[in-house]
Amino acid sequence: METHQAFAETIRRFSISLAEISRKTDISQATLSRFKNGHNDLGSRNLQRILHALPVYAREYFYTLWCRTECAAA
């Protein structure tokens, strides 16, 4: 699963709004939306900011989704 897909599934599953993430990270909702839909790459620093803004259980879920394919390919 690509990073943006894991992000989209995580925030959907736990009902986390882009507005909430935006407030915690100072990344605009528009940028977050473009990333969620696969139209924008955030870069590693911004991705780290987003992941640290998520509750621990949501962050762990994201890593589980993302690592299923990314870790297996490594």
TIRO-2110 file (N, C-alpha, C; in Angstrom, 1 decimal):
// TIRO-2110
0.9, -1.2, 0.0, N, 1, A
0.0, 0.0, 0.0, CA, 1, A
0.9, 1.2, 0.0, C, 1, A
0.6, 2.2, -0.8, N, 2, A
1.4, 3.4, -0.9, CA, 2, A
1.1, 4.3, 0.3, C, 2, A
2.0, 5.2, 0.6, N, 3, A
1.9, 6.0, 1.8, CA, 3, A
0.6, 6.8, 1.9, C, 3, A
0.3, 7.4, 0.8, N, 4, A
-1.0, 8.2, 0.8, CA, 4, A
-2.2, 7.4, 1.0, C, 4, A
-2.2, 6.1, 0.5, N, 5, A
-3.3, 5.2, 0.7, CA, 5, A
-3.4, 4.8, 2.2, C, 5, A
-2.3, 4.5, 2.8, N, 6, A
-2.3, 4.1, 4.2, CA, 6, A
-2.8, 5.3, 5.1, C, 6, A
-2.4, 6.5, 4.7, N, 7, A
-2.8, 7.7, 5.4, CA, 7, A
-4.3, 7.9, 5.3, C, 7, A
-4.8, 7.8, 4.1, N, 8, A
-6.3, 8.0, 3.8, CA, 8, A
-7.1, 6.9, 4.6, C, 8, A
-6.6, 5.7, 4.6, N, 9, A
-7.4, 4.6, 5.3, CA, 9, A
-7.3, 4.8, 6.8, C, 9, A
-6.2, 5.3, 7.3, N, 10, A
-6.0, 5.5, 8.7, CA, 10, A
-6.9, 6.6, 9.2, C, 10, A
-7.0, 7.7, 8.6, N, 11, A
-7.8, 8.8, 9.0, CA, 11, A
-9.3, 8.5, 8.8, C, 11, A
-9.6, 7.7, 7.8, N, 12, A
-11.0, 7.3, 7.6, CA, 12, A
-11.4, 6.3, 8.8, C, 12, A
-10.6, 5.4, 9.0, N, 13, A
-10.9, 4.4, 10.0, CA, 13, A
-11.1, 5.0, 11.4, C, 13, A
-10.3, 5.9, 11.8, N, 14, A
-10.4, 6.5, 13.1, CA, 14, A
-11.1, 7.9, 13.2, C, 14, A
-11.7, 8.3, 12.0, N, 15, A
-12.4, 9.5, 12.0, CA, 15, A
-11.6, 10.7, 12.4, C, 15, A
-10.4, 10.8, 11.9, N, 16, A
-9.5, 11.9, 12.2, CA, 16, A
-9.6, 12.9, 11.0, C, 16, A
-9.9, 14.2, 11.4, N, 17, A
-10.2, 15.2, 10.3, CA, 17, A
-8.9, 15.8, 9.8, C, 17, A
-8.9, 16.2, 8.6, N, 18, A
-7.7, 17.0, 8.1, CA, 18, A
-7.5, 18.3, 8.8, C, 18, A
-8.6, 18.9, 9.3, N, 19, A
-8.6, 20.1, 10.1, CA, 19, A
-7.8, 19.9, 11.4, C, 19, A
-8.1, 18.8, 12.0, N, 20, A
-7.4, 18.4, 13.3, CA, 20, A
-5.9, 18.3, 13.0, C, 20, A
-5.5, 17.5, 12.0, N, 21, A
-4.1, 17.3, 11.7, CA, 21, A
-3.5, 18.6, 11.3, C, 21, A
-4.2, 19.4, 10.5, N, 22, A
-3.6, 20.7, 10.1, CA, 22, A
-3.3, 21.6, 11.3, C, 22, A
-4.2, 21.7, 12.3, N, 23, A
-4.0, 22.5, 13.5, CA, 23, A
-2.8, 22.0, 14.3, C, 23, A
-2.5, 20.7, 14.3, N, 24, A
-1.4, 20.2, 15.1, CA, 24, A
-0.1, 20.3, 14.3, C, 24, A
-0.1, 20.4, 13.0, N, 25, A
1.1, 20.3, 12.2, CA, 25, A
1.5, 21.6, 11.5, C, 25, A
0.5, 22.5, 11.4, N, 26, A
0.7, 23.7, 10.6, CA, 26, A
0.9, 23.4, 9.1, C, 26, A
0.4, 22.3, 8.7, N, 27, A
0.3, 21.9, 7.2, CA, 27, A
-1.1, 22.2, 6.8, C, 27, A
-1.3, 22.9, 5.7, N, 28, A
-2.6, 23.3, 5.3, CA, 28, A
-3.5, 22.1, 5.0, C, 28, A
-4.8, 22.3, 5.1, N, 29, A
-5.7, 21.2, 4.8, CA, 29, A
-5.7, 20.9, 3.3, C, 29, A
-5.5, 21.9, 2.5, N, 30, A
-5.4, 21.7, 1.1, CA, 30, A
-4.2, 20.7, 0.7, C, 30, A
-3.0, 21.0, 1.4, N, 31, A
-1.9, 20.1, 1.1, CA, 31, A
-2.1, 18.7, 1.6, C, 31, A
-2.7, 18.6, 2.8, N, 32, A
-3.1, 17.3, 3.3, CA, 32, A
-4.0, 16.6, 2.4, C, 32, A
-5.0, 17.3, 1.9, N, 33, A
-6.0, 16.7, 1.0, CA, 33, A
-5.3, 16.2, -0.3, C, 33, A
-4.5, 17.0, -0.9, N, 34, A
-3.7, 16.6, -2.1, CA, 34, A
-2.9, 15.3, -1.8, C, 34, A
-2.2, 15.3, -0.7, N, 35, A
-1.5, 14.1, -0.3, CA, 35, A
-2.4, 12.9, -0.1, C, 35, A
-3.5, 13.0, 0.6, N, 36, A
-4.4, 11.9, 0.9, CA, 36, A
-4.9, 11.3, -0.5, C, 36, A
-5.1, 12.2, -1.4, N, 37, A
-5.6, 11.7, -2.7, CA, 37, A
-4.5, 11.3, -3.7, C, 37, A
-3.3, 11.4, -3.3, N, 38, A
-2.2, 10.9, -4.1, CA, 38, A
-1.7, 11.9, -5.1, C, 38, A
-2.0, 13.2, -5.0, N, 39, A
-1.6, 14.2, -5.9, CA, 39, A
-0.5, 15.1, -5.5, C, 39, A
0.1, 14.8, -4.3, N, 40, A
1.2, 15.6, -3.7, CA, 40, A
2.1, 14.7, -2.9, C, 40, A
3.4, 14.9, -2.9, N, 41, A
4.3, 14.3, -2.0, CA, 41, A
4.7, 15.3, -1.0, C, 41, A
4.6, 14.9, 0.3, N, 42, A
4.8, 15.8, 1.4, CA, 42, A
6.3, 15.9, 1.8, C, 42, A
7.0, 14.9, 1.5, N, 43, A
8.4, 14.9, 2.0, CA, 43, A
8.5, 14.2, 3.3, C, 43, A
9.6, 13.7, 3.7, N, 44, A
9.7, 12.9, 4.9, CA, 44, A
9.5, 13.7, 6.2, C, 44, A
10.0, 15.0, 6.2, N, 45, A
9.9, 15.8, 7.4, CA, 45, A
8.4, 16.1, 7.7, C, 45, A
7.6, 16.4, 6.7, N, 46, A
6.2, 16.7, 6.9, CA, 46, A
5.4, 15.4, 7.2, C, 46, A
5.8, 14.3, 6.6, N, 47, A
5.2, 13.0, 7.0, CA, 47, A
5.4, 12.7, 8.4, C, 47, A
6.6, 12.9, 8.9, N, 48, A
6.9, 12.7, 10.3, CA, 48, A
6.0, 13.6, 11.2, C, 48, A
5.9, 14.8, 10.8, N, 49, A
5.0, 15.7, 11.6, CA, 49, A
3.6, 15.2, 11.7, C, 49, A
3.1, 14.8, 10.5, N, 50, A
1.7, 14.2, 10.5, CA, 50, A
1.6, 13.0, 11.4, C, 50, A
2.5, 12.1, 11.2, N, 51, A
2.4, 10.8, 12.0, CA, 51, A
2.5, 11.1, 13.5, C, 51, A
3.3, 12.0, 13.9, N, 52, A
3.4, 12.4, 15.3, CA, 52, A
2.2, 13.1, 15.9, C, 52, A
1.4, 13.7, 15.0, N, 53, A
0.2, 14.3, 15.4, CA, 53, A
-1.0, 13.3, 15.6, C, 53, A
-0.8, 12.1, 15.0, N, 54, A
-1.8, 11.1, 15.2, CA, 54, A
-1.8, 10.4, 16.6, C, 54, A
-2.9, 10.0, 17.1, N, 55, A
-2.9, 9.2, 18.3, CA, 55, A
-2.0, 7.9, 18.1, C, 55, A
-1.4, 7.4, 19.1, N, 56, A
-0.5, 6.3, 19.0, CA, 56, A
-1.2, 5.1, 18.3, C, 56, A
-2.4, 4.8, 18.6, N, 57, A
-3.1, 3.6, 18.0, CA, 57, A
-3.3, 3.9, 16.5, C, 57, A
-3.6, 5.1, 16.1, N, 58, A
-3.7, 5.4, 14.6, CA, 58, A
-2.4, 5.3, 13.9, C, 58, A
-1.3, 5.8, 14.6, N, 59, A
0.0, 5.7, 14.0, CA, 59, A
0.4, 4.3, 13.8, C, 59, A
0.2, 3.4, 14.8, N, 60, A
0.5, 2.0, 14.7, CA, 60, A
-0.3, 1.4, 13.6, C, 60, A
-1.5, 1.7, 13.4, N, 61, A
-2.4, 1.2, 12.3, CA, 61, A
-1.8, 1.6, 11.0, C, 61, A
-1.4, 2.9, 10.8, N, 62, A
-0.8, 3.4, 9.6, CA, 62, A
0.5, 2.5, 9.3, C, 62, A
1.3, 2.4, 10.2, N, 63, A
2.6, 1.6, 10.0, CA, 63, A
2.3, 0.1, 9.6, C, 63, A
1.2, -0.4, 10.2, N, 64, A
0.8, -1.8, 9.8, CA, 64, A
0.4, -1.9, 8.4, C, 64, A
-0.4, -0.9, 8.0, N, 65, A
-0.9, -0.9, 6.6, CA, 65, A
0.3, -0.6, 5.6, C, 65, A
1.1, 0.4, 5.9, N, 66, A
2.1, 0.8, 5.0, CA, 66, A
3.2, -0.3, 4.9, C, 66, A
3.5, -0.9, 6.0, N, 67, A
4.6, -1.9, 6.1, CA, 67, A
4.3, -3.2, 5.4, C, 67, A
3.0, -3.5, 5.3, N, 68, A
2.6, -4.8, 4.6, CA, 68, A
3.3, -4.9, 3.3, C, 68, A
3.3, -3.8, 2.5, N, 69, A
3.9, -3.9, 1.2, CA, 69, A
5.3, -3.3, 1.1, C, 69, A
5.5, -2.2, 1.8, N, 70, A
6.8, -1.5, 1.7, CA, 70, A
7.9, -2.3, 2.4, C, 70, A
7.6, -2.9, 3.5, N, 71, A
8.6, -3.7, 4.2, CA, 71, A
8.9, -5.0, 3.5, C, 71, A
7.8, -5.6, 2.9, N, 72, A
8.0, -6.9, 2.2, CA, 72, A
8.8, -6.7, 0.9, C, 72, A
8.8, -5.5, 0.4, N, 73, A
9.5, -5.2, -0.9, CA, 73, A
11.0, -5.0, -0.6, C, 73, A
11.3, -4.6, 0.6, N, 74, A
12.7, -4.3, 0.9, CA, 74, A
13.6, -5.5, 1.0, C, 74, A
END
